[in-house]
Amino acid sequence: MRLLLRNELLGDIMTIALRTAALLGALTAATACTPLEMERPDAPPSAMEEAMLAGIGHNMDDGALSLAGATGFYTRDAGTEWAGMNSRHEGFARFTIRRGDIDGDLEGRCRSEAVDLSHGSVSMRARPLSYRCRFERDGERIDAHLELEEKPAWKDERQGYIFLGGRRIDIRSTHGSPQLAYGSGAPLGYTFSAEGQDIGGIDLTNEFKKVYLPRDYAYREAAIAASVALALFRDVDAEGFDGAFNPPDRE
């Protein structure tokens, strides 16, 4: 089993230095009244459309959402269960979207999980963080899924993909920002790419999420579904969880 060692007492000197610099950069940006935003995907402006994902605030666990003509509703929760030295972080999200560029009623059911082993001030990641979604259309299971996993690095990097409608979009966490000299430890958002070329992404830094949707219709539905799923992802390394939760039946 791959272990990701995290020494909370001493830490890694480079990690502390870079994250401190990122925090100072964020404070400087806030002082200058410049909203923090993630680095824009590396795609021609004409290839993307900017849209707002409304309805999913940082502390909102259920409600209605809208994005580029698509509307829907969602619910989510997350928590931590302790068993001796093990802490199991789990989360779930469930959403339904329709209209706009969505074919029928598209439902996503998502799960996240990570396990830490702690002793005193030292904590080890015993099971890497993962986030997975499956999808149904009009009540029927379809050949579609989203996979996201953490990548060992000083930053909390995540990589994965979504496969939907016969199209695959690769997903990677974005840590750079025009307002930060050294980037952020936690993801500021996610960038989408297809066949090695950036085609879109989602900026998670604000209550109203800015989404970069591909103008290529072939990737629109998958990009919308990925944006909603990622906006609902409760990332334990970025947020931290307080207490346990009651997930729906495991599927």
Backbone bond lengths (Angstrom), bond angles and torsions (degrees), N, CA, C in turn:
res aa  C-N    CA-C-N  psi(-1)  N-CA   C-N-CA  omega(-1)  CA-C   N-CA-C  phi
1 M - - - 1.463 - - 1.529 109.55 -
2 R 1.277 115.45 131.02 1.455 119.36 179.37 1.517 109.14 -76.20
3 L 1.328 115.62 129.58 1.460 120.00 179.57 1.519 109.59 -111.33
4 L 1.297 115.78 133.51 1.450 121.03 176.95 1.524 106.93 -104.92
5 L 1.333 116.54 102.31 1.451 122.09 -173.63 1.501 111.20 -74.30
6 R 1.337 115.73 129.58 1.455 120.54 176.60 1.515 108.46 -131.42
7 N 1.310 117.65 108.93 1.457 122.28 179.40 1.514 107.77 -93.88
8 E 1.330 117.63 102.62 1.448 122.00 -174.78 1.526 112.56 -74.45
9 L 1.354 117.33 -16.17 1.452 120.16 -178.25 1.510 111.68 -81.87
10 L 1.313 116.27 -51.66 1.465 120.26 -177.75 1.507 111.48 -97.34
11 G 1.333 115.26 -38.63 1.472 119.49 -177.93 1.516 111.49 69.79
12 D 1.265 114.52 177.83 1.451 121.56 175.07 1.521 108.29 -97.18
13 I 1.322 117.89 129.80 1.459 121.88 -173.63 1.519 111.19 -59.15
14 M 1.314 116.28 -42.46 1.462 118.66 -179.46 1.520 111.03 -66.52
15 T 1.335 115.98 -40.82 1.458 119.58 179.31 1.516 110.78 -59.32
16 I 1.340 116.10 -47.56 1.462 120.22 -178.70 1.515 110.59 -62.14
17 A 1.333 116.02 -43.99 1.467 119.51 -178.07 1.515 111.45 -63.00
18 L 1.334 115.92 -45.83 1.465 119.43 -177.61 1.512 111.69 -69.10
19 R 1.327 117.20 -40.62 1.461 118.94 -179.63 1.531 111.15 -70.33
20 T 1.326 116.44 -34.40 1.459 119.21 175.93 1.516 110.30 -64.70
21 A 1.341 115.55 -42.84 1.466 119.31 178.12 1.519 110.87 -62.35
22 A 1.339 115.95 -39.29 1.462 119.33 178.85 1.512 110.99 -64.73
23 L 1.343 116.55 -40.02 1.459 120.23 178.75 1.510 110.78 -64.83
24 L 1.339 117.00 -43.91 1.459 120.02 177.93 1.518 110.97 -61.83
25 G 1.347 114.76 -38.18 1.460 118.06 177.46 1.506 111.70 -63.58
26 A 1.348 115.39 -40.21 1.465 119.22 179.48 1.518 111.00 -65.84
27 L 1.337 116.69 -40.28 1.460 120.07 178.62 1.517 111.17 -65.20
28 T 1.319 115.69 -38.49 1.463 119.45 178.24 1.519 110.43 -64.24
29 A 1.334 115.49 -42.25 1.464 119.55 179.32 1.510 110.86 -63.56
30 A 1.350 116.00 -41.07 1.455 118.89 -179.77 1.519 110.92 -65.64
31 T 1.350 115.82 -38.75 1.459 119.63 178.94 1.503 111.01 -62.50
32 A 1.316 116.18 -35.51 1.462 120.49 -179.56 1.526 111.89 -82.03
33 C 1.349 116.62 4.37 1.474 122.22 179.51 1.520 112.22 61.07
34 T 1.330 116.57 30.06 1.460 121.04 176.22 1.519 108.75 -101.76
35 P 1.323 118.69 116.22 1.463 120.56 -178.18 1.528 110.53 -60.09
36 L 1.327 115.83 136.55 1.454 120.41 176.45 1.512 109.33 -70.81
37 E 1.304 117.28 136.10 1.455 121.39 177.39 1.512 109.19 -145.50
38 M 1.324 115.57 156.11 1.457 119.29 -179.56 1.532 110.27 -79.80
39 E 1.307 114.61 161.22 1.457 121.26 176.87 1.533 109.58 -63.56
40 R 1.307 115.66 134.23 1.463 120.88 -177.18 1.532 110.76 -67.16
41 P 1.329 118.07 141.38 1.472 120.28 175.84 1.533 110.89 -56.31
42 D 1.323 115.82 145.68 1.460 121.71 -176.53 1.527 110.04 -82.94
43 A 1.323 115.16 73.53 1.463 121.64 178.84 1.518 108.19 -139.84
44 P 1.318 118.66 150.16 1.470 120.43 178.05 1.529 110.34 -57.82
45 P 1.317 118.36 138.17 1.472 120.93 179.23 1.518 113.08 -52.81
46 S 1.328 117.01 -32.86 1.459 120.15 -178.71 1.526 112.35 -70.59
47 A 1.354 116.87 -14.85 1.461 120.42 -177.89 1.516 112.52 -90.32
48 M 1.356 116.89 -7.56 1.458 120.38 -176.97 1.520 110.58 -130.07
49 E 1.310 114.30 153.30 1.456 122.53 174.58 1.527 108.39 -118.07
50 E 1.321 117.78 130.14 1.461 121.17 176.97 1.522 109.91 -85.60
51 A 1.322 116.12 131.87 1.458 122.00 178.90 1.529 108.34 -140.82
52 M 1.324 116.89 163.23 1.455 121.99 179.21 1.519 110.32 -110.70
53 L 1.329 115.58 131.02 1.450 121.74 172.51 1.517 107.21 -93.69
54 A 1.314 116.78 109.45 1.458 122.10 -176.30 1.523 110.93 -105.56
55 G 1.333 115.76 148.50 1.452 121.52 172.84 1.508 115.81 106.52
56 I 1.357 118.07 -10.45 1.470 120.88 -179.52 1.522 108.37 -113.92
57 G 1.319 116.53 85.97 1.455 120.92 177.73 1.518 111.16 -80.56
58 H 1.330 116.50 167.45 1.464 120.71 -176.28 1.527 112.49 -58.99
59 N 1.324 117.44 -35.47 1.459 121.07 -176.16 1.528 112.88 -110.17
60 M 1.320 117.01 20.10 1.456 121.31 -178.98 1.527 110.19 -100.78
61 D 1.323 116.75 126.14 1.459 120.59 -177.15 1.520 113.46 -108.98
62 D 1.318 118.30 -2.32 1.458 120.98 173.34 1.523 108.18 -162.98
63 G 1.331 115.25 154.38 1.450 119.44 179.79 1.513 112.20 155.97
64 A 1.326 114.80 -165.73 1.463 122.26 179.40 1.520 109.19 -103.85
65 L 1.330 116.84 151.31 1.455 121.72 -178.65 1.522 109.68 -135.10
66 S 1.324 115.17 161.57 1.466 120.69 175.32 1.518 109.43 -150.44
67 L 1.323 115.63 144.76 1.461 122.00 179.80 1.521 109.33 -158.69
68 A 1.311 116.41 116.19 1.463 122.83 172.52 1.532 113.11 49.88
69 G 1.326 116.74 46.14 1.452 120.64 178.34 1.511 114.39 89.54
70 A 1.337 117.44 -15.13 1.458 121.66 176.08 1.525 108.79 -89.00
71 T 1.331 116.13 141.48 1.463 120.73 178.62 1.520 108.70 -130.66
72 G 1.328 115.52 162.36 1.449 118.51 179.55 1.510 112.04 178.14
73 F 1.325 115.03 -163.38 1.460 121.21 -179.62 1.524 108.43 -146.51
74 Y 1.331 116.22 165.37 1.463 120.46 -174.18 1.518 110.99 -154.49
75 T 1.321 114.95 164.36 1.456 123.27 168.37 1.526 107.32 -147.49
76 R 1.319 116.97 150.78 1.467 120.76 -179.89 1.518 109.46 -158.83
77 D 1.332 116.16 163.90 1.459 122.10 176.25 1.521 107.73 -164.90
78 A 1.313 116.30 164.91 1.467 121.31 178.38 1.518 108.71 -160.11
79 G 1.319 115.56 155.57 1.456 119.46 179.16 1.509 111.48 -171.23
80 T 1.335 115.87 179.48 1.459 122.59 -178.76 1.515 110.05 -127.85
81 E 1.316 116.53 134.11 1.452 122.81 175.23 1.524 108.41 -112.15
82 W 1.329 115.69 133.04 1.463 121.10 -179.00 1.531 109.74 -106.10
83 A 1.331 115.48 136.80 1.460 122.26 175.99 1.526 107.23 -142.72
84 G 1.324 116.41 96.74 1.458 120.09 -175.39 1.512 110.82 64.26
85 M 1.327 116.54 -122.49 1.462 120.95 -179.83 1.526 112.20 -89.61
86 N 1.332 117.57 -3.43 1.463 120.98 -178.38 1.526 111.23 -94.56
87 S 1.303 115.82 137.88 1.459 121.22 171.99 1.525 107.67 -123.09
88 R 1.321 115.61 122.49 1.458 122.00 -176.79 1.526 108.08 -106.75
89 H 1.323 115.92 117.84 1.461 121.87 -179.52 1.524 108.72 -99.73
90 E 1.304 116.50 123.18 1.456 120.35 -178.86 1.522 110.86 -132.11
91 G 1.312 115.33 152.66 1.450 120.28 175.26 1.516 109.91 -151.96
92 F 1.323 116.02 160.04 1.454 119.94 174.76 1.520 108.67 -142.52
93 A 1.304 114.76 156.94 1.464 121.93 173.55 1.509 107.98 -146.95
94 R 1.314 114.99 145.24 1.455 120.53 177.36 1.523 107.93 -141.72
95 F 1.310 116.42 132.87 1.456 119.48 -177.48 1.524 110.85 -147.59
96 T 1.325 114.61 156.21 1.456 122.26 174.00 1.524 107.89 -131.75
97 I 1.327 116.53 131.47 1.456 121.51 177.44 1.523 109.42 -130.30
98 R 1.339 114.88 150.26 1.473 120.77 -178.50 1.521 108.52 -152.78
99 R 1.310 115.19 170.78 1.468 124.36 177.52 1.540 110.34 70.27
100 G 1.326 115.23 -176.67 1.455 119.89 -176.68 1.518 110.75 60.26
101 D 1.330 116.62 -128.24 1.465 121.80 -179.63 1.522 112.42 -93.14
102 I 1.335 117.08 14.34 1.459 121.23 179.43 1.526 109.48 -94.62
103 D 1.318 115.79 131.27 1.458 121.87 179.44 1.527 108.96 -86.59
104 G 1.337 117.00 112.20 1.453 120.93 -179.66 1.516 112.34 69.73
105 D 1.326 116.31 -153.52 1.463 122.75 174.50 1.520 108.42 -97.94
106 L 1.321 116.99 114.55 1.465 121.78 -179.20 1.526 108.35 -103.64
107 E 1.320 115.39 121.33 1.463 120.91 -179.04 1.528 109.82 -113.06
108 G 1.325 115.85 133.94 1.454 121.45 176.08 1.516 110.79 -116.51
109 R 1.325 116.19 136.12 1.462 122.45 176.30 1.523 107.67 -124.65
110 C 1.314 116.24 120.40 1.463 120.91 -169.40 1.523 111.72 -126.01
111 R 1.336 115.46 150.81 1.457 123.31 177.99 1.527 109.83 -136.88
112 S 1.321 115.94 141.83 1.468 120.70 172.01 1.523 108.73 -125.41
113 E 1.333 115.11 152.16 1.460 119.48 -178.13 1.522 109.95 -157.81
114 A 1.330 115.57 142.88 1.464 122.99 171.45 1.517 107.22 -157.12
115 V 1.324 117.01 149.54 1.463 121.71 179.41 1.521 108.79 -128.32
116 D 1.333 116.33 130.48 1.460 122.57 175.96 1.526 109.45 -114.11
117 L 1.322 115.85 145.72 1.462 122.97 174.18 1.524 107.11 -112.98
118 S 1.328 116.85 120.41 1.463 120.88 -174.13 1.519 111.19 -120.62
119 H 1.339 114.37 144.43 1.464 121.36 173.22 1.524 107.12 -144.89
120 G 1.308 115.67 109.70 1.458 118.86 -176.13 1.517 110.74 63.06
121 S 1.320 115.82 -124.55 1.469 120.92 -178.11 1.527 112.33 -94.37
122 V 1.335 117.38 3.69 1.461 121.03 -177.74 1.531 109.40 -106.08
123 S 1.334 116.09 131.74 1.459 121.36 -179.78 1.515 110.01 -128.91
124 M 1.346 115.88 137.06 1.457 122.34 178.13 1.513 109.47 -119.54
125 R 1.319 116.70 137.06 1.459 120.81 173.08 1.527 107.45 -79.69
126 A 1.316 116.49 106.07 1.460 121.66 -177.13 1.520 112.47 -85.82
127 R 1.335 116.92 -29.03 1.459 121.24 175.68 1.515 107.97 -135.15
128 P 1.337 118.44 117.73 1.465 121.23 -175.08 1.523 112.49 -57.72
129 L 1.305 115.26 149.35 1.458 121.59 177.85 1.524 110.48 -63.99
130 S 1.320 115.84 133.78 1.459 120.89 176.36 1.524 109.43 -137.69
131 Y 1.326 115.03 152.66 1.465 121.94 178.32 1.521 106.44 -140.72
132 R 1.339 116.27 122.38 1.455 120.54 -174.94 1.523 110.51 -134.22
133 C 1.310 115.13 140.54 1.467 121.41 178.34 1.521 109.96 -129.80
134 R 1.313 115.94 146.20 1.453 121.68 168.86 1.524 107.22 -122.63
135 F 1.320 116.78 163.32 1.455 120.01 -171.38 1.524 112.29 -133.09
136 E 1.331 114.08 150.68 1.455 122.69 172.76 1.521 108.38 -128.72
137 R 1.325 114.75 148.33 1.469 119.71 175.51 1.527 108.24 -122.97
138 D 1.330 114.53 124.13 1.469 120.45 -178.52 1.522 111.37 51.63
139 G 1.339 115.85 39.39 1.453 121.16 176.10 1.509 115.94 83.90
140 E 1.332 118.27 0.62 1.459 122.06 -179.18 1.530 110.80 -114.05
141 R 1.329 116.04 135.28 1.466 121.33 178.07 1.525 109.59 -62.09
142 I 1.342 116.90 136.07 1.460 120.81 179.10 1.530 109.95 -123.68
143 D 1.310 115.65 164.82 1.467 121.73 179.40 1.529 108.17 -79.29
144 A 1.318 114.95 81.76 1.460 120.63 -177.80 1.525 108.56 -156.39
145 H 1.314 117.04 142.66 1.461 120.91 178.88 1.520 110.44 -162.79
146 L 1.333 114.82 159.29 1.464 122.49 174.19 1.519 107.99 -123.78
147 E 1.327 116.41 135.53 1.465 122.77 178.47 1.526 108.55 -129.28
148 L 1.341 115.91 130.65 1.465 120.67 177.42 1.525 107.99 -140.90
149 E 1.336 116.92 132.55 1.453 121.10 -179.68 1.517 110.60 -138.12
150 E 1.326 114.97 154.21 1.460 118.82 177.62 1.523 110.31 -76.02
151 K 1.329 114.86 153.20 1.454 122.35 179.16 1.522 107.98 -120.81
152 P 1.354 118.28 129.36 1.469 120.01 -179.13 1.523 111.25 -58.72
153 A 1.322 116.13 121.13 1.460 121.54 -179.23 1.521 107.95 -171.63
154 W 1.339 117.14 168.49 1.467 119.27 177.89 1.517 110.51 -68.15
155 K 1.327 115.68 -27.05 1.458 119.94 174.13 1.526 108.87 -92.05
156 D 1.324 115.77 160.64 1.459 120.17 176.42 1.528 108.60 -83.26
157 E 1.324 115.94 71.54 1.459 120.90 -174.96 1.525 111.13 -81.52
158 R 1.347 115.12 143.08 1.448 121.57 176.80 1.522 109.05 -129.85
159 Q 1.296 116.34 143.60 1.458 122.17 177.79 1.524 109.64 -138.51
160 G 1.328 115.84 151.00 1.452 119.10 177.71 1.514 110.81 176.18
161 Y 1.335 115.17 -152.32 1.460 119.46 -178.00 1.526 109.19 -164.45
162 I 1.323 115.75 165.57 1.449 122.67 168.65 1.525 107.64 -125.11
163 F 1.321 116.03 138.06 1.458 122.10 174.27 1.522 106.84 -119.76
164 L 1.322 116.19 117.78 1.461 121.16 -176.83 1.520 108.99 -155.68
165 G 1.316 116.42 136.45 1.453 120.31 178.83 1.514 113.27 63.14
166 G 1.335 116.84 29.11 1.456 120.67 -179.85 1.512 114.13 77.57
167 R 1.337 117.65 6.91 1.467 121.71 -179.02 1.526 110.33 -119.74
168 R 1.322 115.19 142.56 1.460 121.09 175.74 1.520 109.49 -110.85
169 I 1.318 115.13 131.88 1.463 122.07 173.39 1.519 107.78 -120.44
170 D 1.322 117.15 122.94 1.457 121.12 176.43 1.526 109.87 -79.18
171 I 1.332 115.44 146.14 1.464 122.40 -175.20 1.519 109.02 -126.76
172 R 1.314 116.87 133.67 1.471 120.89 173.80 1.529 109.13 -139.77
173 S 1.321 115.57 144.63 1.459 119.44 179.19 1.528 109.83 -69.93
174 T 1.332 115.08 146.58 1.464 121.97 179.88 1.523 108.81 -113.61
175 H 1.331 116.54 127.98 1.463 121.66 -177.04 1.525 112.49 -117.21
176 G 1.326 116.69 -12.45 1.453 120.39 -179.75 1.518 112.35 -82.12
177 S 1.328 115.02 152.82 1.461 121.84 179.20 1.521 108.92 -152.25
178 P 1.326 118.01 144.12 1.470 119.80 175.10 1.526 112.34 -60.70
179 Q 1.350 116.74 -22.13 1.467 120.37 -178.13 1.535 113.42 -91.23
180 L 1.338 118.35 -6.42 1.463 121.18 -176.41 1.525 110.60 -120.08
181 A 1.317 116.13 128.47 1.462 120.54 -178.36 1.528 111.92 -70.89
182 Y 1.351 117.22 -34.56 1.460 120.27 -174.62 1.521 113.36 -117.81
183 G 1.284 118.43 8.05 1.449 120.66 -179.52 1.515 111.98 80.41
184 S 1.319 115.24 179.00 1.460 122.13 -177.42 1.520 110.62 -112.09
185 G 1.327 117.14 146.69 1.448 120.24 175.77 1.512 110.99 -67.10
186 A 1.322 116.68 -49.36 1.459 121.46 177.96 1.526 110.12 -81.97
187 P 1.322 117.86 152.53 1.471 119.92 178.53 1.525 111.82 -61.22
188 L 1.324 115.77 136.27 1.464 121.17 172.58 1.530 110.01 -91.06
189 G 1.304 115.66 -16.06 1.454 121.97 -179.40 1.512 108.96 172.71
190 Y 1.327 115.37 -163.58 1.457 120.82 -178.40 1.522 110.06 -138.00
191 T 1.329 115.27 144.97 1.463 121.92 178.02 1.526 108.98 -109.42
192 F 1.338 115.51 138.61 1.466 122.20 179.18 1.525 109.41 -104.10
193 S 1.316 116.33 142.23 1.460 120.52 176.94 1.519 109.88 -143.69
194 A 1.321 115.19 155.50 1.463 121.92 177.57 1.519 108.03 -139.38
195 E 1.312 115.92 127.02 1.465 121.79 -179.26 1.528 111.16 53.71
196 G 1.340 116.08 40.05 1.451 121.53 175.15 1.519 116.34 83.06
197 Q 1.324 118.27 0.38 1.461 122.19 -178.10 1.524 110.15 -116.92
198 D 1.336 116.69 129.78 1.458 120.66 176.25 1.527 109.60 -61.01
199 I 1.344 115.31 135.36 1.465 119.50 179.43 1.522 112.69 -128.46
200 G 1.344 117.87 -6.40 1.460 119.62 -178.69 1.510 111.44 171.53
201 G 1.330 115.78 -164.13 1.456 120.73 -179.95 1.507 111.62 165.36
202 I 1.329 115.38 -179.31 1.458 121.57 177.31 1.516 109.98 -138.59
203 D 1.324 115.86 130.43 1.465 123.87 178.20 1.524 107.68 -96.26
204 L 1.339 117.20 119.71 1.462 121.95 -175.08 1.520 113.63 -102.25
205 T 1.325 118.16 12.80 1.460 120.32 -171.42 1.524 114.41 -76.50
206 N 1.325 118.11 -17.47 1.461 120.10 -175.92 1.527 111.69 -126.05
207 E 1.329 116.23 167.45 1.459 120.98 179.82 1.528 110.85 -58.41
208 F 1.335 116.44 -44.37 1.454 120.55 174.01 1.519 107.17 -93.05
209 K 1.330 116.19 113.87 1.456 120.79 -174.40 1.522 110.97 -80.32
210 K 1.338 115.97 127.20 1.459 119.86 174.51 1.524 108.42 -81.63
211 V 1.327 115.51 127.66 1.461 121.02 -179.40 1.527 109.02 -117.26
212 Y 1.323 115.27 133.38 1.463 121.53 174.92 1.525 106.95 -101.85
213 L 1.329 116.18 104.11 1.453 120.77 -177.51 1.523 111.06 -96.21
214 P 1.323 117.19 138.91 1.469 119.45 177.01 1.529 109.97 -68.07
215 R 1.318 115.62 140.00 1.466 119.36 175.54 1.524 111.53 -77.15
216 D 1.325 115.99 -18.22 1.459 120.86 175.76 1.531 108.04 -67.20
217 Y 1.326 116.66 111.98 1.460 121.01 -173.62 1.523 112.17 -59.65
218 A 1.306 118.07 -27.98 1.461 121.46 -177.28 1.526 111.86 -60.32
219 Y 1.351 117.06 -26.80 1.462 120.99 -176.75 1.531 113.02 -106.74
220 R 1.336 117.95 -1.46 1.465 120.73 -172.41 1.529 112.41 -62.21
221 E 1.315 117.28 -51.76 1.463 119.19 -175.48 1.528 110.90 -61.94
222 A 1.327 117.25 -44.39 1.463 120.48 -179.95 1.528 110.85 -63.18
223 A 1.332 117.64 -39.04 1.457 121.24 179.82 1.526 111.11 -67.41
224 I 1.323 117.56 -38.63 1.466 120.83 177.76 1.526 110.29 -66.15
225 A 1.327 116.76 -45.95 1.460 120.46 179.24 1.528 111.26 -61.92
226 A 1.331 117.62 -42.65 1.466 121.34 178.76 1.523 110.55 -63.84
227 S 1.322 117.33 -40.37 1.465 120.80 -179.01 1.520 111.27 -62.74
228 V 1.324 116.71 -44.35 1.461 120.31 179.19 1.530 110.29 -65.13
229 A 1.334 117.00 -45.86 1.463 120.63 -179.41 1.527 111.53 -60.73
230 L 1.313 117.58 -41.67 1.466 120.85 -178.63 1.519 111.66 -72.70
231 A 1.324 117.40 -33.54 1.463 120.41 176.89 1.529 110.75 -66.06
232 L 1.336 117.17 -28.10 1.461 121.69 -179.46 1.528 112.81 -88.80
233 F 1.316 118.12 -10.52 1.464 122.98 -178.11 1.525 110.47 -66.94
234 R 1.334 116.89 119.04 1.457 122.08 175.21 1.532 107.72 -92.58
235 D 1.322 116.22 100.58 1.466 123.19 -174.64 1.523 109.40 -85.99
236 V 1.329 117.14 111.30 1.464 121.18 -175.66 1.518 112.23 -60.91
237 D 1.333 118.62 -34.37 1.457 120.80 -178.46 1.524 111.75 -73.46
238 A 1.313 117.31 -22.72 1.465 120.42 178.47 1.514 112.08 -93.37
239 E 1.336 117.20 -32.59 1.452 121.15 -173.61 1.523 113.57 -108.27
240 G 1.344 117.30 -40.29 1.454 120.59 -168.66 1.519 108.70 75.77
241 F 1.325 117.34 144.21 1.454 121.14 -178.25 1.523 109.49 -115.95
242 D 1.313 116.55 143.74 1.458 122.26 177.33 1.520 109.83 -110.23
243 G 1.327 115.94 110.23 1.449 119.90 175.09 1.512 114.28 77.84
244 A 1.342 114.38 176.08 1.457 121.29 -178.28 1.521 110.01 -86.23
245 F 1.318 116.08 173.00 1.447 121.48 176.86 1.517 109.07 -143.44
246 N 1.299 116.49 166.18 1.465 121.14 -179.07 1.523 108.95 -107.84
247 P 1.335 117.15 96.03 1.467 119.52 -179.16 1.509 111.30 -72.16
248 P 1.328 117.23 158.63 1.461 119.39 173.85 1.514 109.43 -68.94
249 D 1.313 116.93 175.20 1.457 120.51 -179.31 1.513 111.27 -53.20
250 R 1.322 116.55 136.41 1.470 120.74 179.95 1.510 109.61 -68.47
251 E 1.349 114.68 139.75 1.454 119.15 -176.60 1.513 109.62 -124.70
